[in-house]
Amino acid sequence: FHGRMCNLSSRTVFWGCVGFFFCLVLVLVCPAAAYNLDLEHSLVFKGPSSSMFGYSVLLHRHYSHKWLVVGAPVANSSSSQVQSPGAVYRCSITAERRTCYPMPAGQYVTSCGKTCEAESDHQWLGVSLSRQSSENGGLILVMPHLFHSCCPYCYYLLPFTSQHLFLSITDHQRKFGEYYGSCQAGISNVMTQDLIIMGAPGTSYWTGSVLAYNTSSGTLVNIALTITFPGASGYAVGAGHFLSPSSMEVVGGAPQFSQKGKRISGSSLGHDLRMFGQSLNSGIDIDDNGYKGKRT
C-alpha cells in the first residue's frame, strides 16, 4: 500500500510539473493563430490571354469605390502601331460582375532628350504598381521598366484619368550596360506623399541602384548603396518609417549579391541562384510597435 501511494504521488508531481511548464509557456510566449486562404469563396478576375495578367497587383480605394488594380506587362494594344506595350486594369471587388477595365495609360510617346526616346513597344507597362496613402485613395503610380531606355516613364493614375511624367536620369549614355544605358528603371517602385522611389537593377552592368525623385522640388538623386557587381540592387524597393516617425528609410533588394542575395537598408532620405531580396514589402506593422516592418 505504501509503494502504491509513492507511485501515485510521483505521478501527481510529474504531471503537475508538466502542466505548470505548459502554463508558463502560454504566459511567456504570445500565441499565434494560422489561417488558410478561402478558396471556395474567392474572387477570381481574368484578363487577356498571354498578357501576364496578375504580374503585379494592388488594392486601391477611391472614395467609396474599391478596386483591385492589376498589371499585365505584355498585353497588346488596340493600336496597330504599338506592339505589346503592356496595360493596367481596374477590377471592382464590390460589383457582382467580375469585369476588369483597362486604365488610361501608355498612350503617350514623347522625346525625353537628345539620345533618349520613350519607346512603347515591349515597354512592360504594369510591371510595378504602388499607391499613395490617402484617406480618399490618393494616386496610383505605374512604371514600365523600359529595358532599352535610360529614362523612366511614370503614370499617375486615377480610376478614369492619368498624368504622365518623364524622369531624365542622364543623357548621352545610351550604350548598352554602361551607367544608366540599360538600367531598367521602374522595374520596382514605391510612392510616398512627395517621393517616387524606383529600382534600377541594370545600372552599371547590373550592379544596380535605387533612385529617388522628389515631386515637390523636381530633383532626382541616386541613393548610395554599398553593392558590388553583380548585385542587381533595386530589383525590389520599399520605404517607410522603420526607425522613427520623423525619418524616411529606404530598403532595396539585391538578389544577385555575392551569388546569394541581400536586403540593403539605407537612410539616405531623412549562394548561387537564391535571389534573396527579389521581393519586398514594407507596409505592415508586424510586431505592433508603431513602426512599419520590413518583410522580404
N, C-alpha and C positions, 0 to 999 in steps of 0.2 A: 504493500500500500504506500509506503514511504517513497519507493522508487517511482511509482506511477505519479505521485504528487510532484516529484522532482522533474520528471519529463514534461508534465503539464505546465509547470512553472517555467521551464526553459522555453517551451514553445510559445507561451504567452509573451515572454520577454522578447523573443526573436521577432515575432510578428508585430509586436508593439514598436520595436525599433524600426522595422521596415515601414510601417505606417507613418511613424514620425519623420523618417527620411523623405518619403514622398510628399508629405505635407510641407516640409521645409523647402523642397524643390519647387512646389507650386507657389509658395510665397515669394521666393527669391527670383524665380525665372518667370518673366511675363509670358503667358500662354499665347500661342499663335494659332489661328484657325486657317485651314486651307479651304479652297473652293474650286469647283470645276466650272468651266465655261458652259453656258446653257446653249447646247447645240440644237435642241428641239425647238426653241422659241427665238432663234437668232434671226437677225435682219440680214438678208442677202442682197447685195447690189451687184449688178453685172454691167460691164462696159463693152466696148467694141472688141472683137476678137483680135488677137495678135497685137495688142496695143500696150501690153504690160499694165493694164488697168489694175490699180492697187499697189503699184510700186511704192507710193508714198500716200499716207492717209492723215487726215487731220479733222478733229471735231471742232466745229465753229458755231457760234451763236450770233445772230444779227437781230437784236431786239427780241421779238417773240419767235423768230424763226430759228430752227436748229438744223444744222447741215452736217453731213459727212462730206468733206472735201477730199477728192481722190485724184492723184496724179496718174497719167497714162503717158509716159515719156516717149513712146514710139507710135502714138496714134497718128493716123493720116489726117490730112486737112481737106476741107471742102474745096480748096483752091487747087487746080491742077499745076500751078506754078511752084508749089512747095511740096517737098517730099518728107513725109513722116516727121513733122516738127514737134509732135507731142501735144498734149492737151490736159486741161484741168476740168474736172466735173464736180458739180454740187449735187448732192443727193439728200432729199428731205428724209429725216428719220422719224418724222411725226405723221407724214401722209400715209394713206393706205396703199397707194401705188408706189412701188419701189423703182421710181424712174430717176435717172441721172441726166442732168443737162450740162452741156459744155459752158464754161465760164468765159467771158470775153478776155482773151489774152493770146498773144502770139501773132497778131496781125500787123505789128509794126516792124518795118525793116528800115533802119536808119544808119547812116555813116557815123562812126564814132572816133574817127581820127584818120591820119594820113595813110596808115598801114593796117587799119582795123575796120572791119565791117561786120555788122550783125547778120549772120547767115542763118536763115530759118531752117534750112534743110538739115534734118537729123540733129536738131539742137538739144533734144531731150528736155523739152519743156515739161515741168511737173516732176522732175527728178527729186526736188526738195520743196517742202512746204513748211511755213511757220506762220504764226499769228501774233498779233499784239494782245496783251492782257488788257481788257477794257470792259466796263460794266455793260455796254451795249454791243459788244462784239469786236470793235476795232477792225484793223486791216489784215488782210492775208498777203503774205509775201510769197511769190512764186519765182523761181530762178531756173533757167536751163544752165547746164554746166558748160556748154559751148566748147567742146574739146578742141576745135580748130581756131579758137579766137582768144585774144588776150583780154577782152573786155567783158566783164559780167553784165548781164542784162536783167533788170528787175521789173516785176509787175506788181503793183499794189492793187489788190482786188477787193471789191465789194461784190455782193451777190449778182449785181446787174451792171456794174461799171468797172473800169480799170484805168490805171495810170501806169506809164512806163518810165523807166529811168535807166540811163547808161552810166556805168561807173568805169571811167577810163583809168586803168591802173598805170599803164605806161604806153608809150608809142615807139615806133621804130624797133620793136623787138618781137618780130613775128617768127623768127627762126624756131623750128620745132625743138622743144626741150629746154632751150636756154631761157633763163629768167622766167618771165610770165608768158612765153610764147605758146605754151600748151598747158596752162595752169589749171584748167578745168574749174575755174572759179564759179561757185554756185552749186556744186555737187552736194553741198550741205549748207544750211543757213539757219540763223536764229534772229528773230526780230524783237527788239525791246521798244520802249517808248521813243527813243531818239537814236538808236543804233541798229545798223544792219551788219551782222557778223556772218561771214561766209568762209567756207573752207576752200582752199585751192591746192589740192594734193599733188598736182602736176608741176608745181613751181620748181624750177632749177633741177630738171631731170628727176622729178618725183621725190625730192626732199620734202616738198610740201610747205605750206604756210597758211596762216589764218589772217584774214583781212577784216578790218572794221571800218564801216562808213558812218560818219555822223551826219544824220539828216538835217540837223539844225545848222551846223557850220559848213556842211558840204565838203568835209575833209575825209580822206581815205588813208588809213595807216596800216602797216604790216605789223602784226603783233609778234614780238620776238619770242621764239620758242627754240630751245636748245635741242635740235634734232639733226642727225646726220643722215646722209644718203644710205639707202632709200627708205625714208620714213613714211612718205605719203601723209604727212601731217595735214590735218584739215579734212580728212575723209569724212569725219563727223565732228560737229561742233555743238557746244552748249554754253549757256550763260545764265547767271543767276546770282543772288545774294547769298553765297555759300558761307562767307566768314562774318559779314556784318551787313545790316540793312542799309548802310550808307555807302557801300562799295559794290562794284560790279566785277565779278570774276568770270573768266573765260576758260572753257575746257575744250581741248582738242584731242581727237583720236588720231594716232599714228599707227595704223595696223601693220605696217611693214618694218617698224623699228626693230633693228637687231634680229630680224627674221622671226620675231615673236609678236610684236605689237606692244603699244604702250598708250596710256592715257596721260596727257600733259595738262597740268593746271597752271594757269597764269593769271596775274592780277594787273596786267598792263593797262587795263581800263580802270580806273579808280584803283617654241623655236620653229622654224620652217614656215608653215602656212597657217599659223594660229590666228592671225588677223585680229588680235585683241585690240579693241578701240575702234572697230568698224561701225559700231552704233553706240550712240549716247542718248541719255535722257536726263534733263536737268530740271524737271518741273514738279517733283514730288518731295514733300517733307516726310522722309521715311521714318525718322526717329522722333518726330513731333517736338523738335527743339526750336521751332520758329523759323528755321532756315531751310531752303530747298536743298535736297540731297543730290548727289551725283551718282547716276546709275549707268553702268557700262554693259 
